[in-house]
Amino acid sequence: MAVIEVSGVAFAHPGGTELFRGASFKVRSGAHVALVGQNGVGKSTLLGCIVGDLRPTEGSVRTDAAVAYMPQAIGSDTTCTQSVASRGDTTVRELLVEFARPELRDAARALAGAERANDQSPSAGTGSALAAAVIKWAEVGGYQAEAKWDAACNLVLGQTLDRAGGRPISELSGGERKRLVLESLFASDVPILLLDEPDNFLDIPAKRWLERQIASSQKTILFISHDRELLTEAATAVVTLEVNGCWTHPEGWTTYDDARRARNESMGDALQRWKDEERRLFRFMREMKQRASLNDGNAPRANAAETRWERFVEVGPPPSPPPERTIHVRLEGAGSGKIVLRCDRLELCGLTEPFDLEVHHGERIGVLGPNGTGKSHLLRLLAGDETVGHEGSFRLGARVVPGLFHQTDDVPEHRGRQLLDILSDRDLNEERARAYLGRYGLSGAALREVETLSGGQRARLQVLDLELRGVNLLLLDEPTDNLDLGSAEALEASLDLFDGTVVSVTHDRSFMRSMNRWLIIGDDGSVHEALDLDTALNVVTRDDRYPRSKSGLLPLT
């Protein structure tokens, strides 16, 4: 058995406000359950409570088997809080060791320390310690683990563990790091996996691989994701975390929206019934009070009516249904010249071949392709990052104001600053700034520094900043990765009305449907345009390199 049981759990940061309370649910052995909820409600915190990294302020958590936990931040140095992935000199082998079961992790660290000591000052003592560490490594199954890590390195990096093990993870893309850890976790003998946004940084073939891995796994898996396609394909049940508890939909994602709407309607009906009953009891009490003022004989009934009303009010109303949409995005944009962007023999050094491209006002362009092909580099270059090596030229059209959404949520201008301070750069007084933060569900974080926010909250702040800057060329690098589902839908709805141009790197297959042109950068450096979304998806989900003559592709080189 490999069961997760959460009972009445509440959590509040020391000295801070309570994130959630009354969270109770059970994940049966072998189930694959999605954990969803608004940005900042505490989904990652709840996983931390389950794995034991955090202690709940109330309630209890029980797991009856070993647990492996993958945080969302291993794809990025800048946002990672895990010790092993927050250092640029961490090696591939150290990364794999960090996510091994505890006895393997301890034995690997002891073996590495014994090897260093023996190399630096060899002696009979260090040799004996090394021999003991080798024996322990074998006893805990270290060599079997190395065989699995070797297979993962070959699949993801095209290298053996011997060759790749010493590479710093700073040389790997975010997707390669995530895929490497995921390969090792699914191949491990740990029966319970907690995965925090495992699809972030993965390209489309890797996301489809992840869907198959979760769906076919015998492990018990609790995972957080905002990818609607992944939720549809992989989740056997859905737990929704809210401020005042959580509720479980025992079926897959396909029927979740209908169940959520039915629940919200039922909660709204219950709340209305409570209000109606409270008004009835109140009116009856007042009537009896008036009668008692005219006839003392009615005083006992008046007192009883008052007591009944007070007790009803003391119990309080049932919870209100949660809002359908948690943020209100108003990306307005502005007019510009007809030609927004023109690239002439533009080449990202070491990544792409030279290509020509012309983008017109109002177009929605999706930039697709495998991890590591230069998609983010292209957006950074167009946003004015002079450190991106390139040949050829590009130029923006008349009255074009570009704005970049950073995939890692690491905006240099935001570091170490409170939200109100950041919005003051946009000439807003405190009252107006708080109003804007409220529209993005960030009013409670007005005096917090950016680094204390969840990934989804930082993503909302970026979108708000783009709105306030009045940009008309949105350069979006995986904008929906960290946004909760309601926020992603709000962003998509706003883009429908946006008077401007959008160029977006995305692996979100639902978000792709809001694009009308698709630029594909191949892993061989070639750049093509797909004529329709089906062709684009067929191309980027191929495991081998696609031929340049593939039907439906227009060469841009």
C-alpha positions as CSV (number, residue, x, y, z in Angstrom):
1,M,0.0,0.0,0.0
2,A,1.1,3.6,-0.7
3,V,-1.5,5.9,0.6
4,I,-1.5,9.7,1.3
5,E,-3.9,10.9,4.0
6,V,-4.3,14.6,4.9
7,S,-6.6,15.4,7.9
8,G,-7.7,18.9,8.9
9,V,-4.4,20.5,7.9
10,A,-3.8,24.2,8.3
11,F,-0.7,26.2,7.6
12,A,0.5,29.7,8.4
13,H,4.0,31.1,7.9
14,P,5.6,32.2,11.2
15,G,4.2,35.7,12.0
16,G,2.2,35.6,8.7
17,T,-1.3,35.1,7.7
18,E,-2.9,31.7,7.4
19,L,-2.7,30.2,3.9
20,F,-5.4,27.5,4.3
21,R,-7.1,25.5,6.9
22,G,-9.2,22.3,7.1
23,A,-7.6,20.6,4.2
24,S,-8.6,16.9,4.3
25,F,-8.4,14.3,1.5
26,K,-7.0,10.8,0.8
27,V,-5.1,9.5,-2.2
28,R,-5.5,5.8,-2.5
29,S,-2.7,3.5,-3.5
30,G,-1.8,3.7,-7.2
31,A,-4.0,6.8,-7.9
32,H,-2.8,9.7,-9.9
33,V,-4.3,12.8,-8.4
34,A,-4.0,16.4,-9.5
35,L,-3.8,19.2,-6.9
36,V,-5.2,22.5,-8.2
37,G,-6.2,25.8,-6.8
38,Q,-5.6,29.6,-7.1
39,N,-2.1,31.0,-7.2
40,G,-0.8,31.6,-3.7
41,V,-3.4,29.4,-1.9
42,G,-0.6,27.1,-0.7
43,K,-0.5,24.1,-3.1
44,S,3.3,23.8,-2.9
45,T,3.2,24.4,0.8
46,L,0.8,21.5,1.2
47,L,3.2,19.2,-0.7
48,G,6.0,20.4,1.7
49,C,3.8,19.4,4.6
50,I,3.2,16.0,3.2
51,V,6.9,15.3,2.5
52,G,7.8,16.6,6.0
53,D,9.8,19.7,5.0
54,L,7.2,21.9,6.6
55,R,5.1,21.5,9.7
56,P,1.4,22.2,9.6
57,T,0.0,24.5,12.3
58,E,-3.0,22.2,12.6
59,G,-4.0,18.7,11.5
60,S,-1.9,15.7,10.5
61,V,-0.4,14.0,7.4
62,R,0.2,10.3,7.0
63,T,2.0,8.4,4.3
64,D,2.5,4.7,4.7
65,A,5.4,4.3,2.2
66,A,8.6,6.1,1.1
67,V,8.0,9.5,-0.6
68,A,10.0,11.3,-3.3
69,Y,9.3,15.0,-3.8
70,M,10.3,17.1,-6.9
71,P,9.8,20.9,-6.4
72,Q,8.9,23.1,-9.3
73,A,12.0,25.2,-9.1
74,I,14.7,22.8,-10.3
75,G,14.3,24.1,-13.8
76,S,15.7,27.5,-12.8
77,D,18.7,28.7,-10.8
78,T,17.1,32.0,-10.0
79,T,14.0,30.8,-8.4
80,C,15.2,27.5,-6.9
81,T,15.4,27.1,-3.2
82,Q,16.6,23.5,-3.2
83,S,20.2,23.4,-2.0
84,V,21.5,21.3,-4.8
85,A,19.9,23.2,-7.7
86,S,20.5,26.7,-6.5
87,R,24.3,26.4,-7.1
88,G,25.6,26.8,-10.6
89,D,28.4,24.4,-9.9
90,T,26.1,21.5,-8.9
91,T,26.8,18.5,-11.2
92,V,24.5,16.2,-12.9
93,R,25.4,13.4,-10.6
94,E,24.8,15.5,-7.5
95,L,21.4,16.5,-8.9
96,L,20.4,12.8,-9.4
97,V,21.7,12.0,-5.9
98,E,19.6,14.8,-4.4
99,F,16.4,13.1,-5.6
100,A,17.3,9.6,-4.6
101,R,15.8,7.9,-1.5
102,P,17.4,9.0,1.8
103,E,19.6,5.9,2.4
104,L,21.0,6.1,-1.2
105,R,21.5,9.9,-0.9
106,D,23.4,9.5,2.4
107,A,25.5,6.7,1.1
108,A,26.4,8.6,-2.1
109,R,27.5,11.7,-0.2
110,A,29.6,9.5,2.2
111,L,31.2,7.8,-0.8
112,A,31.9,11.1,-2.5
113,G,33.5,12.5,0.7
114,A,35.6,9.3,1.2
115,E,36.8,9.5,-2.4
116,R,37.8,13.2,-2.0
117,A,39.6,12.5,1.3
118,N,41.5,9.6,-0.2
119,D,42.5,11.5,-3.3
120,Q,43.7,14.5,-1.2
121,S,45.6,12.7,1.5
122,P,45.8,9.0,0.9
123,S,46.5,6.9,3.9
124,A,45.6,3.6,5.5
125,G,42.7,5.3,7.3
126,T,41.3,7.0,4.2
127,G,41.6,3.8,2.2
128,S,39.8,1.9,4.9
129,A,37.0,4.6,5.0
130,L,36.7,4.5,1.2
131,A,36.4,0.7,1.3
132,A,33.6,0.9,3.9
133,A,31.8,3.6,1.9
134,V,32.0,1.4,-1.3
135,I,30.5,-1.6,0.6
136,K,27.7,0.6,2.0
137,W,27.0,2.0,-1.5
138,A,26.6,-1.6,-2.8
139,E,24.4,-2.6,0.2
140,V,21.9,0.1,-0.4
141,G,21.6,-0.6,-4.1
142,G,23.8,2.2,-5.3
143,Y,25.1,0.3,-8.4
144,Q,21.5,-0.5,-9.5
145,A,20.7,3.2,-9.0
146,E,23.7,4.1,-11.2
147,A,22.4,1.9,-13.9
148,K,19.1,3.7,-13.9
149,W,20.8,7.1,-13.8
150,D,23.0,6.0,-16.8
151,A,19.9,5.1,-18.7
152,A,18.3,8.5,-17.9
153,C,21.5,10.4,-19.0
154,N,21.5,8.5,-22.3
155,L,17.8,9.3,-22.9
156,V,17.9,12.9,-22.0
157,L,21.5,14.1,-22.7
158,G,22.7,11.5,-25.1
159,Q,25.7,10.7,-22.8
160,T,26.5,8.0,-20.3
161,L,26.6,8.8,-16.6
162,D,30.4,8.6,-16.6
163,R,30.5,11.4,-19.2
164,A,27.6,13.5,-18.1
165,G,27.9,13.1,-14.3
166,G,30.6,15.8,-13.8
167,R,28.8,18.4,-16.0
168,P,27.5,21.4,-14.1
169,I,23.7,21.7,-14.3
170,S,24.1,25.3,-15.4
171,E,25.0,23.8,-18.9
172,L,21.6,22.1,-19.1
173,S,18.3,23.7,-20.1
174,G,15.5,23.8,-17.6
175,G,13.7,21.1,-19.6
176,E,16.7,18.8,-19.5
177,R,17.0,19.2,-15.7
178,K,13.3,18.4,-15.2
179,R,13.3,15.5,-17.6
180,L,16.5,14.0,-16.1
181,V,15.0,14.1,-12.5
182,L,11.6,12.8,-13.7
183,E,13.3,9.9,-15.6
184,S,15.2,8.9,-12.4
185,L,12.1,9.2,-10.2
186,F,9.8,7.1,-12.4
187,A,12.6,4.4,-12.6
188,S,13.2,4.4,-8.9
189,D,11.6,2.0,-6.3
190,V,10.0,4.9,-4.4
191,P,6.2,4.1,-4.3
192,I,4.9,7.7,-3.7
193,L,5.8,10.7,-5.9
194,L,4.9,14.3,-5.1
195,L,5.5,16.4,-8.3
196,D,5.2,20.2,-8.2
197,E,4.5,21.4,-11.7
198,P,6.6,18.7,-13.4
199,D,5.6,19.9,-16.9
200,N,7.1,23.4,-16.5
201,F,10.1,23.9,-18.9
202,L,9.2,20.7,-20.8
203,D,8.7,20.9,-24.6
204,I,5.7,19.2,-26.2
205,P,7.3,15.8,-26.8
206,A,8.5,15.7,-23.2
207,K,5.0,16.7,-21.9
208,R,3.4,13.9,-23.9
209,W,6.1,11.6,-22.5
210,L,5.2,12.8,-19.0
211,E,1.5,12.2,-19.6
212,R,2.3,8.6,-20.6
213,Q,4.6,8.1,-17.6
214,I,2.0,9.2,-15.1
215,A,-0.9,7.4,-16.7
216,S,1.0,4.1,-16.9
217,S,2.8,4.3,-13.6
218,Q,1.9,1.9,-10.7
219,K,3.1,4.5,-8.2
220,T,0.9,6.8,-6.1
221,I,1.3,10.2,-7.6
222,L,0.0,13.6,-6.3
223,F,1.0,16.4,-8.8
224,I,0.4,20.1,-9.3
225,S,-0.1,21.3,-12.9
226,H,-1.7,24.1,-14.8
227,D,-1.5,22.3,-18.1
228,R,-5.0,21.4,-19.2
229,E,-3.9,18.7,-21.7
230,L,-1.7,17.0,-19.0
231,L,-4.6,17.1,-16.5
232,T,-6.9,15.6,-19.0
233,E,-4.6,12.7,-19.9
234,A,-3.0,11.9,-16.6
235,A,-5.3,12.7,-13.6
236,T,-7.7,10.0,-12.2
237,A,-9.0,12.5,-9.6
238,V,-8.7,16.2,-8.8
239,V,-8.3,17.8,-5.4
240,T,-9.0,21.5,-5.2
241,L,-7.3,23.4,-2.4
242,E,-9.1,26.5,-1.2
243,V,-8.6,28.9,1.8
244,N,-11.2,27.1,3.9
245,G,-10.4,23.5,3.0
246,C,-10.5,21.4,-0.1
247,W,-12.8,19.3,-2.1
248,T,-12.2,16.2,-4.2
249,H,-13.6,15.4,-7.6
250,P,-13.3,11.6,-7.9
251,E,-13.2,11.6,-11.7
252,G,-10.8,12.9,-14.3
253,W,-10.3,16.4,-15.6
254,T,-12.8,16.0,-18.4
255,T,-15.7,16.2,-16.0
256,Y,-14.1,18.6,-13.5
257,D,-15.5,21.9,-14.9
258,D,-19.1,20.5,-14.8
259,A,-18.6,19.3,-11.2
260,R,-17.0,22.6,-10.1
261,R,-19.9,24.6,-11.5
262,A,-22.5,22.3,-10.0
263,R,-20.7,22.6,-6.6
264,N,-20.5,26.4,-6.8
265,E,-24.2,26.6,-7.7
266,S,-25.1,24.3,-4.7
267,M,-22.9,26.4,-2.4
268,G,-24.6,29.6,-3.7
269,D,-28.0,28.0,-3.1
270,A,-27.1,27.0,0.4
271,L,-25.8,30.5,1.2
272,Q,-29.0,32.1,-0.1
273,R,-31.1,29.7,1.9
274,W,-29.0,30.6,5.0
275,K,-29.6,34.4,4.3
276,D,-33.3,33.8,3.8
277,E,-33.6,31.9,7.1
278,E,-31.6,34.5,9.0
279,R,-33.9,37.3,7.7
280,R,-37.0,35.2,8.6
281,L,-35.7,34.6,12.2
282,F,-34.7,38.2,12.5
283,R,-38.1,39.5,11.4
284,F,-39.9,37.0,13.7
285,M,-37.8,38.2,16.6
286,R,-38.6,41.9,15.9
287,E,-42.3,41.1,15.7
288,M,-42.2,39.2,19.0
289,K,-40.3,42.1,20.6
290,Q,-42.9,44.5,19.4
291,R,-45.7,42.3,20.8
292,A,-43.8,42.0,24.1
293,S,-43.6,45.8,24.3
294,L,-47.4,45.9,24.3
295,N,-48.1,42.8,26.4
296,D,-45.7,41.4,29.0
297,G,-47.1,38.0,28.4
298,N,-45.3,37.8,25.1
299,A,-41.9,38.4,26.7
300,P,-40.9,34.7,27.0
301,R,-41.6,34.0,23.3
302,A,-39.7,37.2,22.3
303,N,-36.7,36.1,24.4
304,A,-36.8,32.6,22.9
305,A,-37.0,34.1,19.3
306,E,-34.0,36.3,20.1
307,T,-32.0,33.4,21.4
308,R,-32.8,31.3,18.4
309,W,-31.7,34.1,16.0
310,E,-28.5,34.8,17.9
311,R,-27.5,31.1,17.9
312,F,-28.2,30.8,14.2
313,V,-26.0,33.9,13.5
314,E,-23.3,32.6,15.8
315,V,-23.0,29.4,13.8
316,G,-22.5,31.5,10.7
317,P,-23.3,31.1,7.0
318,P,-21.9,28.3,4.8
319,P,-18.9,29.2,2.7
320,S,-19.4,31.4,-0.4
321,P,-18.7,29.8,-3.7
322,P,-15.2,30.7,-5.0
323,P,-15.0,33.3,-7.8
324,E,-15.0,31.9,-11.3
325,R,-12.1,34.1,-12.3
326,T,-9.5,35.3,-9.8
327,I,-7.9,38.2,-11.8
328,H,-9.1,40.8,-14.3
329,V,-6.6,41.4,-17.0
330,R,-6.9,44.6,-19.2
331,L,-4.1,44.5,-21.7
332,E,-5.2,47.3,-24.0
333,G,-2.2,47.9,-26.2
334,A,-2.1,50.7,-28.8
335,G,-1.8,51.2,-32.5
336,S,1.5,51.0,-34.3
337,G,2.9,50.8,-37.8
338,K,1.6,48.0,-40.0
339,I,5.0,46.2,-39.9
340,V,5.8,45.5,-36.3
341,L,9.0,43.5,-36.8
342,R,11.3,42.7,-39.7
343,C,14.2,40.3,-39.4
344,D,16.8,40.2,-42.2
345,R,19.1,37.1,-42.2
346,L,18.8,37.0,-38.4
347,E,20.8,34.3,-36.8
348,L,21.1,33.4,-33.2
349,C,24.8,32.4,-32.9
350,G,25.2,28.7,-32.4
351,L,21.5,28.1,-32.3
352,T,19.7,28.9,-35.6
353,E,20.4,29.3,-39.3
354,P,19.8,32.8,-40.8
355,F,16.1,33.5,-41.4
356,D,13.9,36.4,-42.6
357,L,10.6,37.2,-40.9
358,E,8.0,39.9,-41.1
359,V,5.3,40.4,-38.5
360,H,2.3,42.7,-38.9
361,H,0.3,44.5,-36.3
362,G,-2.4,42.4,-34.7
363,E,-0.8,39.0,-35.4
364,R,-0.5,36.3,-32.8
365,I,2.7,34.2,-33.4
366,G,3.5,31.1,-31.5
367,V,7.2,30.1,-31.3
368,L,7.5,26.4,-31.0
369,G,10.3,23.8,-30.9
370,P,12.4,21.5,-28.7
371,N,14.1,22.7,-25.6
372,G,17.4,24.4,-26.1
373,T,16.8,25.6,-29.7
374,G,17.0,29.4,-28.8
375,K,13.3,30.3,-28.5
376,S,13.8,32.3,-25.2
377,H,17.0,33.9,-26.7
378,L,15.0,35.2,-29.6
379,L,12.4,36.9,-27.3
380,R,15.2,38.4,-25.2
381,L,16.9,39.8,-28.3
382,L,13.7,41.3,-29.6
383,A,13.1,42.9,-26.1
384,G,16.5,44.6,-26.4
385,D,18.9,42.2,-24.5
386,E,22.2,43.1,-26.1
387,T,24.0,40.1,-24.6
388,V,22.2,37.7,-27.0
389,G,24.8,36.8,-29.6
390,H,23.4,37.2,-33.1
391,E,24.2,38.0,-36.8
392,G,22.1,39.8,-39.3
393,S,19.6,42.4,-38.2
394,F,16.1,43.0,-36.9
395,R,14.2,46.2,-36.4
396,L,10.9,47.2,-34.8
397,G,8.3,49.2,-36.6
398,A,7.0,52.7,-35.9
399,R,5.5,53.3,-32.5
400,V,6.2,49.7,-31.3
401,V,6.6,49.4,-27.6
402,P,7.9,45.9,-26.7
403,G,7.5,44.2,-23.3
404,L,9.0,40.9,-22.2
405,F,7.3,38.3,-19.9
406,H,10.2,36.3,-18.3
407,Q,9.7,32.6,-18.2
408,T,11.6,32.2,-14.9
409,D,9.6,35.1,-13.2
410,D,13.0,36.7,-12.5
411,V,12.7,40.3,-13.5
412,P,15.8,42.3,-12.6
413,E,13.9,45.5,-11.8
414,H,11.7,43.6,-9.3
415,R,14.4,41.9,-7.2
416,G,14.3,42.6,-3.5
417,R,11.4,45.1,-3.8
418,Q,7.9,45.3,-2.3
419,L,5.0,45.3,-4.7
420,L,3.8,48.8,-3.9
421,D,7.4,50.0,-4.5
422,I,7.5,48.4,-7.9
423,L,4.2,49.9,-8.9
424,S,5.4,53.4,-7.8
425,D,7.7,53.2,-10.8
426,R,4.5,53.5,-12.9
427,D,3.5,56.9,-11.3
428,L,0.8,55.3,-9.2
429,N,-0.1,56.6,-5.7
430,E,-0.7,54.0,-3.0
431,E,-4.5,54.0,-3.4
432,R,-4.4,53.3,-7.2
433,A,-1.6,50.8,-6.8
434,R,-3.6,48.8,-4.3
435,A,-6.6,48.9,-6.6
436,Y,-4.5,47.4,-9.4
437,L,-3.0,44.8,-7.1
438,G,-6.6,43.9,-6.0
439,R,-7.6,43.3,-9.6
440,Y,-4.8,40.8,-9.9
441,G,-5.5,39.1,-6.6
442,L,-2.3,40.5,-5.0
443,S,-3.8,43.0,-2.6
444,G,-2.7,40.9,0.4
445,A,0.9,40.9,-0.8
446,A,1.2,44.6,-1.3
447,L,4.0,45.0,1.3
448,R,5.8,41.7,0.5
449,E,9.0,41.4,-1.4
450,V,8.8,39.6,-4.8
451,E,10.9,36.7,-3.6
452,T,8.3,35.7,-1.0
453,L,5.6,35.3,-3.6
454,S,4.6,32.0,-5.3
455,G,5.5,31.5,-8.9
456,G,2.0,32.2,-10.0
457,Q,1.8,35.4,-8.0
458,R,5.1,36.6,-9.6
459,A,3.6,35.7,-13.0
460,R,0.5,37.8,-12.3
461,L,2.8,40.7,-11.2
462,Q,4.6,40.5,-14.6
463,V,1.3,40.6,-16.5
464,L,0.2,43.6,-14.4
465,D,3.5,45.4,-15.1
466,L,3.0,44.8,-18.9
467,E,-0.5,46.3,-18.6
468,L,0.7,49.4,-16.8
469,R,3.5,50.0,-19.3
470,G,1.1,50.1,-22.2
471,V,3.1,47.8,-24.5
472,N,1.8,46.9,-27.9
473,L,4.2,44.1,-28.7
474,L,3.9,41.4,-26.1
475,L,6.9,39.0,-26.0
476,L,5.6,36.2,-23.8
477,D,8.0,33.4,-22.7
478,E,5.8,30.5,-21.4
479,P,3.3,32.9,-19.8
480,T,0.9,30.2,-18.6
481,D,3.4,27.9,-16.9
482,N,2.8,29.3,-13.4
483,L,-0.6,30.8,-13.8
484,D,-3.5,29.0,-12.2
485,L,-6.2,27.8,-14.6
486,G,-8.5,30.7,-14.0
487,S,-5.7,33.3,-14.4
488,A,-4.5,31.6,-17.7
489,E,-8.1,31.8,-19.0
490,A,-8.3,35.5,-18.0
491,L,-5.0,36.2,-19.8
492,E,-6.3,34.4,-23.0
493,A,-9.5,36.4,-22.9
494,S,-7.6,39.7,-22.5
495,L,-5.4,38.8,-25.5
496,D,-8.5,38.3,-27.6
497,L,-9.2,42.1,-27.1
498,F,-5.6,43.3,-27.1
499,D,-4.8,46.0,-29.7
500,G,-1.3,44.9,-30.5
501,T,0.9,42.0,-31.5
502,V,1.8,38.9,-29.6
503,V,4.9,36.7,-30.1
504,S,4.8,33.9,-27.6
505,V,7.1,30.9,-26.8
506,T,4.7,28.3,-25.5
507,H,4.4,24.5,-24.9
508,D,0.9,25.0,-23.5
509,R,-1.3,23.2,-26.2
510,S,-4.4,25.0,-25.0
511,F,-2.8,28.4,-25.1
512,M,-1.5,27.7,-28.6
513,R,-5.0,27.8,-30.0
514,S,-5.1,31.6,-29.4
515,M,-2.2,32.0,-32.0
516,N,-2.7,32.4,-35.8
517,R,0.9,31.9,-37.0
518,W,3.4,29.3,-35.9
519,L,7.2,29.8,-36.1
520,I,9.1,26.5,-35.6
521,I,12.8,26.4,-34.6
522,G,14.2,22.9,-35.2
523,D,16.9,21.2,-33.2
524,D,19.0,21.3,-36.4
525,G,18.8,25.2,-36.4
526,S,16.4,25.4,-39.2
527,V,13.5,27.9,-39.0
528,H,10.1,27.3,-40.6
529,E,6.6,28.5,-40.5
530,A,3.6,26.2,-40.1
531,L,0.5,26.9,-42.0
532,D,-1.9,25.7,-39.3
533,L,-1.8,24.4,-35.7
534,D,-2.3,20.7,-36.6
535,T,0.8,20.8,-38.8
536,A,2.8,22.7,-36.1
537,L,1.9,20.1,-33.5
538,N,2.6,17.2,-35.8
539,V,6.0,18.7,-36.5
540,V,7.1,19.5,-33.0
541,T,6.0,16.2,-31.5
542,R,8.1,14.1,-33.9
543,D,10.9,12.3,-32.1
544,D,13.3,12.6,-35.1
545,R,14.2,15.8,-37.0
546,Y,11.6,16.7,-39.5
547,P,12.5,17.0,-43.2
548,R,12.6,20.5,-44.7
549,S,10.2,19.5,-47.4
550,K,7.5,18.4,-44.9
551,S,4.0,19.4,-46.2
552,G,2.6,22.4,-44.6
553,L,5.9,24.0,-43.7
554,L,7.2,27.2,-45.2
555,P,11.0,27.6,-45.0
556,L,12.2,30.9,-43.6
557,T,15.8,30.4,-44.3
